[in-house]
Amino acid sequence: MTGHNGDFRERIRRNFARQAAMATIGAELTRIEHGVTEIELPFAVKLTQQHGILHAGIIAAALDSACGFAAYSVIDADASILTIEFKVNLMSPGRGDRFLFRGEITKPGSTIIVADGRAYAIGDGPAKLIASMTGTMMVIRGREGITG
């Protein structure tokens, strides 16, 4: 990383807007800081599994995006990010009125970035941790069709 990050907030907003998957599930980008992003999602029955709780695939997708966009905040303006690996731990059923997905950079790098994510269910009481994720992102430069 050369340190020329440009306006990473605007770049993250643009890339989030291009992500059809997040639009499909109704996710909203709510926080962008250096090394941290947050995505929020309202509860919707169409996003649940057979027991009426948030589907694990939805949780994984939102955590992956939160971690990926956190990685965007620490790379050069001419680079992009692709997830190459992640592990999700589901800790509690996804029950709530809203859900918060936070991605934070654990280890920045010029080629590989490691991020940790946390998913919270928000309802009547305090936010409840429902999942965690560790993800590995690869910094991409000069690859046809991948711009960031």
N, C-alpha and C positions, 0 to 999 in steps of 0.2 A: 504494500500500500504506500503510495507516495504522499498521502495526506491531502490531496486535492479532491475533496468530497463534494464540492459544489453545494447546491441547495438540495440536500438529501431529503428534506421534508416534502418538497414539491415533487421530487422524483418518486418518492414512495407513494404519495397521493395519486400520481398519474398511473403508476404500475398497479396499485390496488384497484383503481377504476377500470383497468383493462382485464382484471381477473374475473372472468365470467362465473367461476365456481363460487366465489364469495358473494357475488350479486345474486346468484341462484338461491343461496341459503339465507339471504337477507342480512348478511354481516355488514358491519360498519367499522371503519377505521377511526378509533377515538383518541389515540395518543401516539405521538411520534416524538421520540427523544433520541439523542445519540446513544445507541446500544440498546434501546428499549422501544417496543411498539405494543399497542393494545388494540384488540379487535373485540367488538361486542356484538351479541346476537340475541334477538328476542326469542323466547320460546315459541315454537310452532309445531303443531301436531305432525305436519308433513316431514319433520326432521327427526322423528322418534323411531324407536324400534318397537317390537311387538308388546313390550311391557309399558309403553308410554313414556320412556325416558329418552333423553337425547342419545342418538345413535353414536356408537364409538367412531364410526367413519367420519361423522360430522365434527366430532371433537378433534380427531387427528388432523383433519383438513384445516380447521381453524388454527390449531396450534402450529402446524407446519407453516401456514401463512404468517402468523405472528412472528415466529422465529426467523423466517426468511426475510421479512421486511426489517426486522431488527438488524439482520446482516447487511441489508442495503445501506443502513445508516453509517456503516463503518468502512465501506469500500469506496474506491475512486469513482468519480462521476462517469468514466468511460467503461466501467465494468458492470457485470450483472451477476445474478446468483441463481444457482440450481441446487436443490436439495439432493444429496446423494445417499443419505441414510437417516433414519430416525427410529426411536423407540418410545412408545407411549405406555405409561402405567395408568390404568384406570383404577381410581381409588374409592370412588363413591358414585352412586347412581346420579345421572345428570337430570336432577329435578330442580326447577327454579323458574322464575319469571323471565330472567335474562341470564346470559352467560358472558363471562369476561375471559379472554384469552390473552395472556401476556407472554411475549417473547423477549428474552434478555441474552445479550452476548456474554458468553462465558470465556471464550478464547478467540480473540480476533486473529486474523492472519492474512497473508497476501495471496494464498492459494486455498486454504481450508479454514473455515470458521466454525466454531462450535457454539451452539446456542441452547439455552434451557427455556422451556415453556411451562406455564402453569395455567390450568383452566379452573375457573370458579363458577359455581352456581350462585345466583343472587336472587333472594326472595324476601320473605318477611324478616328473618333474623340476619345474623352476620353472614358474609360471603363464605361459602364452603368450598374447599379445595376438592375438585372431583378428578383431576388428572394432572400428570406431569409428563414432560417430554424432553428428551435430549436429542438434538438434531445436528447433523453435520452438513454444512453447505460448502459448495465449491464456487470459487470466484471464477467467472467466465469473462474472457476478453477476446474480441476478434472472432467470435464464432458466428457463422452465417445464420440469420434468423433469430438470434438471441441478442436482444439489446435491452438496456436497462436504464 
